[in-house]
């Protein structure tokens, strides 16, 4: 039996463990909470506050856009509203990319542990 077959057998035997670990993923909210507890928690909190403030600015610009009468003022406030909405969208995109990074980092750690266990079990044989 060569090393490839040993690795394949070991990974198949540990597939049940991996499935149970993956079942621990409760969904979007648990992933989101992990981002607020991760390495970049301070930046994440700061970006959440900034995103909320930009959203308030977008709502204010939208209100001004709807209530004003002149076309020049509508264009002015409409452009500000558009920029604020885009900034909110980009901030949310950053947050979701951070969630993806944290999830990927967690998966890499799982693979490292699996390879370490495999190396230890092969070393004992």
C-alpha positions in Angstrom: 0.0 0.0 0.0 1.5 3.3 -1.0 1.2 6.7 0.7 -1.6 7.9 -1.6 -3.8 5.0 -0.6 -3.0 5.5 3.1 -4.0 9.2 2.8 -7.2 8.3 0.9 -8.2 5.7 3.6 -7.4 8.1 6.4 -9.4 10.9 4.9 -12.4 8.7 4.2 -12.3 7.5 7.8 -12.2 11.1 9.1 -15.0 12.2 6.7 -17.6 11.7 9.4 -15.7 14.1 11.7 -15.5 16.7 9.0 -19.2 16.3 8.3 -20.0 16.9 12.0 -17.8 20.0 12.0 -19.5 21.3 8.9 -22.9 20.7 10.5 -21.8 23.2 13.2 -22.1 26.0 10.7 -25.4 27.5 11.8 -25.8 29.9 9.0 -25.2 33.5 8.1 -25.6 35.0 11.6 -23.1 32.7 13.2 -20.6 33.5 10.5 -21.3 37.2 11.0 -20.7 37.0 14.7 -17.4 35.3 14.1 -16.3 38.3 12.1 -17.0 40.6 15.0 -14.9 38.3 17.3 -12.0 37.7 14.8 -8.7 39.4 14.2 -10.2 42.4 12.5 -13.0 42.9 15.1 -12.1 46.6 15.6 -12.1 47.4 11.9 -15.4 45.5 11.5 -17.1 47.4 14.2 -15.7 50.7 12.8 -16.9 49.8 9.3 -20.4 48.9 10.7 -20.7 52.3 12.4 -19.4 54.1 9.3 -21.9 52.1 7.1 -24.7 53.1 9.4 -23.8 56.7 9.2 -23.5 56.6 5.5 -27.0 55.0 5.3 -28.4 57.9 7.4 -26.8 60.3 5.0 -28.4 58.4 2.1 -31.8 58.5 3.7 -31.4 62.3 4.3 -30.3 62.8 0.7 -33.3 60.8 -0.5 -35.6 62.9 1.7 -34.1 66.1 0.2 -34.4 64.7 -3.3 -38.1 64.0 -2.8 -39.1 67.3 -1.1 -37.2 69.8 -3.2 -38.8 71.4 -6.3 -36.0 72.6 -8.5 -34.4 70.2 -11.0 -30.9 71.4 -10.1 -31.4 70.7 -6.4 -32.9 67.3 -7.3 -29.8 66.4 -9.4 -27.5 67.6 -6.6 -29.2 65.6 -3.8 -29.9 62.6 -6.1 -26.2 62.3 -6.9 -25.3 62.5 -3.3 -27.9 59.8 -2.5 -26.5 57.6 -5.3 -22.9 57.9 -4.0 -24.1 57.2 -0.4 -26.0 54.1 -1.5 -23.0 52.9 -3.5 -20.8 53.4 -0.4 -23.2 51.4 1.8 -23.1 48.6 -0.8 -19.4 48.6 -1.0 -19.1 48.5 2.8 -21.5 45.5 2.9 -19.4 43.9 0.2 -16.3 44.3 2.4 -18.1 42.8 5.4 -19.2 39.8 3.3 -15.6 39.4 2.0 -14.3 39.5 5.5 -16.9 36.7 6.5 -15.6 34.7 3.5 -12.0 35.2 4.6 -12.7 34.1 8.2 -14.6 31.0 6.9 -11.7 30.1 4.5 -9.2 30.6 7.3 -11.2 28.3 9.5 -11.3 25.6 6.7 -7.6 25.9 6.2 -7.0 25.3 9.9 -9.2 22.2 9.7 -7.2 20.8 6.8 -4.0 21.5 8.7 -5.3 19.6 11.7 -6.4 16.7 9.5 -3.0 16.5 7.8 -1.3 16.7 11.2 -3.4 13.8 12.5 -2.7 11.8 9.3 1.0 12.4 9.7 0.9 11.3 13.3 -1.1 8.2 12.5 1.3 7.2 9.6 4.2 7.9 11.9 2.9 5.4 14.5 2.5 2.7 11.9 
